[in-house]
Amino acid sequence: MEFYNEKVVYENPLLSIKVFQAQRNSDLFINWHYHREIELLLVLGGELDLNIEEEAVRLGSGDIALIGSRQLHRDRSVSNPVDYIVLQFDLEQFIDQSSMPYMRFFSETKNPLSRANYIFRDNEAARAEASACITEIHREVTSKQNGYELAVSMLIKKMLLLLIRNDAKRVLADHDDFDRARLRSVIDYVEEHLTDRIQVEEVSKLANMSYYYFVKFFKKAIGLSFTEYVNYRKIKWAERILLTKDLSISEVGDRIGMPNMAHFYKMFKKYNDCSPKQFQKKMLEWNRI
């Protein structure tokens, strides 16, 4: 089986999404492919055959399919033509400090996200609400009214909330609220010490856990390792500094506690697919449009 890694290109660098309406007339399957982004597919008219790894489904007008990050998939039109909206987004870019504990629901460590498609098949109200969100996101991105980035961010979070609250079968990663409560002091500590080199040994004591138990507990509760989480928060802070402060790249690295420029560039590129300078340039250029 041949497959390829699709590179999703974002129109607006401030929004890590791609959304478009398309029409298919070919009854041939497109090649198997995958991408880092989560994908939602809403059929507006006609019928579409969709393969997600070993699962095969037929979607009709009004149906929705959820495809997880890096899940292999392909599709073909059954009726000619078939109209649909495709929404692809990088989940990590829509997660902030307050919503980070819910990242675990979409980490796919337990089940692929496509397992949650039963929600759209079995729950008519949830399907209608998700359809309205996808349609509104497409409208906002197309019209580009002032503040549409805020509207899209809120709609993405609304969609995530819809999945969490309607997951009756609990196929998404799930843990007790008590787990998150135990880590509240750790999360707060990280935010207060982003300029420092944060040691796992220190925060494990703060959580009153052994080093090895803390490492496993954090990964299970948050969906990211503690080191990944700290790096992610540092890079999100670096993005803010690059757009609001007149500092050199090395000064930004120092400000976020990453004085090693090679490490800073590596981490920044991991989350943005570009260097800090390229990020700053394209963001400032977009703001002038």
C-alpha positions in Angstrom: 0.0 0.0 0.0 1.4 3.4 -1.0 0.7 6.5 1.0 2.1 10.0 1.4 2.4 12.6 4.1 0.2 15.6 3.0 1.6 19.0 3.9 -1.3 21.2 4.9 -0.7 24.8 4.0 -2.4 27.5 6.1 -3.7 30.6 4.4 -3.4 32.7 7.6 -0.3 32.1 9.7 -2.3 33.3 12.7 -4.6 30.3 12.3 -3.3 26.8 12.0 -6.3 25.7 10.0 -7.3 24.9 6.4 -10.9 24.9 5.5 -12.4 24.7 2.0 -15.5 23.6 0.1 -15.0 21.2 -2.8 -16.8 19.2 -5.3 -15.8 15.7 -6.5 -16.8 14.0 -9.7 -14.3 11.1 -9.8 -15.3 7.6 -8.6 -11.6 6.7 -8.2 -10.1 6.6 -4.7 -7.5 9.2 -4.0 -4.2 7.9 -2.7 -3.8 6.9 0.9 -2.5 9.8 2.9 -2.1 11.3 6.3 -1.2 14.6 7.9 -0.4 16.0 11.4 -3.7 17.9 11.5 -7.0 16.6 12.7 -9.6 16.6 9.9 -13.4 16.9 9.9 -15.3 16.2 6.7 -18.9 17.4 6.3 -20.9 16.1 3.2 -23.2 18.8 1.9 -24.7 16.8 -1.0 -24.2 13.4 -2.7 -22.4 10.4 -1.3 -18.8 9.7 -0.4 -17.0 6.5 0.4 -14.3 7.0 3.1 -11.6 4.6 4.3 -9.9 5.4 7.6 -7.3 2.8 8.0 -9.2 -0.5 8.2 -12.6 1.1 8.6 -14.9 1.8 5.6 -18.0 4.1 5.7 -20.3 5.7 3.3 -21.3 9.3 4.0 -24.4 10.9 2.8 -25.7 14.5 2.9 -25.3 15.9 6.4 -22.9 13.2 7.6 -19.6 14.1 9.3 -16.4 12.1 9.7 -13.6 12.8 12.1 -10.0 11.7 11.1 -7.3 11.8 13.7 -3.8 13.2 13.5 -1.6 11.0 11.2 -4.5 8.5 10.5 -4.3 7.0 7.0 -7.3 7.7 4.9 -8.7 8.0 1.4 -12.0 8.7 -0.2 -14.0 8.7 -3.5 -17.3 10.0 -4.7 -20.1 7.6 -5.1 -22.6 10.0 -6.7 -21.5 12.6 -9.1 -21.0 15.3 -8.0 -20.5 15.2 -4.3 -20.1 18.5 -2.4 -18.3 18.7 1.0 -16.4 20.9 3.4 -13.0 19.9 4.7 -11.7 21.3 7.9 -8.1 20.6 8.9 -6.5 22.0 12.0 -3.4 21.6 14.3 -4.9 20.9 17.7 -1.9 22.1 19.7 -2.2 25.6 18.3 -5.7 25.9 19.8 -4.8 24.7 23.3 -3.9 27.3 25.9 -3.1 26.9 29.6 -6.7 26.6 30.7 -7.6 23.9 28.2 -4.3 22.0 28.3 -5.6 19.4 30.7 -8.2 18.4 28.1 -5.4 17.7 25.5 -5.4 14.1 26.8 -8.8 13.5 25.3 -7.4 13.9 21.8 -3.9 12.5 22.4 -4.9 9.2 20.7 -2.8 7.2 23.1 -5.8 5.0 23.9 -7.9 5.0 20.7 -7.6 6.7 17.3 -9.9 9.8 17.1 -12.0 8.1 14.3 -13.4 5.9 17.0 -15.4 8.9 18.1 -17.3 9.0 14.8 -20.1 7.0 16.5 -21.1 10.3 18.1 -22.0 11.8 14.8 -23.8 8.6 13.6 -25.8 8.0 16.8 -26.4 11.6 18.1 -28.5 13.7 15.7 -28.2 16.8 18.0 -24.4 16.5 18.2 -24.2 16.0 14.5 -26.3 19.1 13.8 -24.3 21.2 16.2 -21.0 20.0 14.7 -22.3 20.7 11.2 -23.2 24.2 12.2 -19.7 24.8 13.7 -17.9 23.6 10.5 -20.2 25.6 8.3 -19.6 28.7 10.4 -15.9 28.2 10.5 -15.9 28.1 6.7 -18.0 31.2 6.5 -15.8 33.1 8.9 -12.6 32.2 7.0 -14.2 33.0 3.7 -15.6 36.4 4.7 -12.6 37.4 6.9 -14.5 39.9 8.9 -12.6 41.7 11.6 -11.9 39.4 14.5 -12.6 36.2 12.5 -9.5 34.5 14.0 -11.1 34.8 17.5 -14.4 33.4 16.1 -12.7 30.4 14.6 -10.7 29.7 17.7 -13.9 29.7 19.8 -15.7 27.5 17.3 -12.8 24.9 17.3 -13.0 24.8 21.1 -16.7 24.4 20.9 -16.3 21.4 18.6 -13.8 19.8 21.0 -16.2 20.4 23.9 -19.0 18.8 21.9 -16.9 15.6 21.4 -15.9 15.4 25.0 -19.4 15.9 26.4 -21.1 13.5 24.0 -18.6 10.7 24.2 -21.0 8.3 25.9 -18.9 5.3 25.2 -15.8 7.0 26.6 -13.6 6.1 23.6 -11.5 9.3 24.0 -8.7 9.3 26.6 -10.4 9.9 29.9 -9.1 10.3 33.5 -10.6 11.5 36.8 -10.8 15.2 37.5 -8.7 14.3 40.6 -5.7 13.7 38.4 -5.9 17.2 37.0 -6.4 18.7 40.4 -3.2 17.0 41.7 -1.3 18.7 38.9 -2.8 22.2 39.4 0.2 23.4 41.5 2.6 22.0 38.9 0.9 23.7 36.0 0.9 27.0 37.9 4.5 26.6 38.8 5.5 26.1 35.2 3.7 29.3 34.1 5.5 31.2 36.9 8.9 29.9 36.1 9.1 29.8 32.3 12.3 31.9 32.4 14.0 29.2 34.4 15.3 25.8 33.7 12.5 23.7 35.2 13.7 20.4 36.8 11.5 17.4 36.9 12.9 16.4 40.3 11.7 19.8 41.7 8.2 19.7 40.4 7.7 16.0 41.3 8.4 17.0 45.0 5.9 19.8 44.5 3.3 17.2 43.5 4.3 15.0 46.4 5.3 12.2 44.0 8.4 10.2 43.3 10.3 11.2 40.1 9.3 8.0 38.2 5.7 8.1 39.3 5.3 11.8 38.5 6.7 11.2 34.9 4.1 8.5 34.2 1.3 10.3 36.0 1.8 13.6 34.1 1.9 11.9 30.7 -1.3 9.9 31.5 -3.2 13.0 32.8 -2.1 15.6 30.3 -1.3 13.6 27.2 2.2 15.1 26.8 5.4 14.3 28.7 6.4 16.9 31.3 9.3 18.0 29.1 7.1 18.3 26.0 4.6 20.3 28.0 7.3 22.7 29.3 8.8 23.2 25.9 5.4 23.8 24.4 4.5 26.5 26.9 8.0 28.1 26.5 7.5 28.3 22.7 4.0 29.7 23.0 5.4 32.4 25.2 8.2 33.0 22.7 5.6 33.5 20.0 4.0 36.3 22.0 7.3 38.0 22.7 8.3 37.9 19.1 5.1 39.8 18.2 5.1 42.3 21.1 8.7 43.1 22.0 11.6 44.5 20.1 14.1 41.9 21.1 16.7 39.8 19.1 16.1 36.1 18.7 18.9 35.3 21.2 17.3 37.7 23.7 13.9 35.9 23.2 15.7 32.6 23.8 17.1 33.9 27.1 13.8 35.4 28.1 12.1 31.9 27.9 14.9 30.0 29.5 16.3 28.5 26.3 19.7 30.2 25.9 21.0 27.4 23.7 20.1 28.7 20.3 20.3 25.4 18.5 17.8 23.9 21.0 15.5 27.0 20.8 15.4 26.8 17.0 14.8 23.1 17.1 11.9 23.4 19.5 10.4 26.5 17.7 10.5 24.7 14.4 8.8 21.6 15.9 5.7 23.7 16.7 5.7 26.2 13.9 7.5 24.6 10.9 9.7 27.7 10.6 12.4 29.6 12.4 11.6 32.3 15.0 12.6 35.0 12.5 10.5 33.5 9.7 7.6 33.3 12.2 7.9 37.0 13.2 8.2 38.1 9.6 5.2 36.3 8.2 3.0 37.2 11.2 3.9 40.9 10.9 3.3 40.9 7.2 -0.1 39.3 7.7 -1.1 41.9 10.2 -0.3 44.6 7.6 -2.7 43.1 5.1 
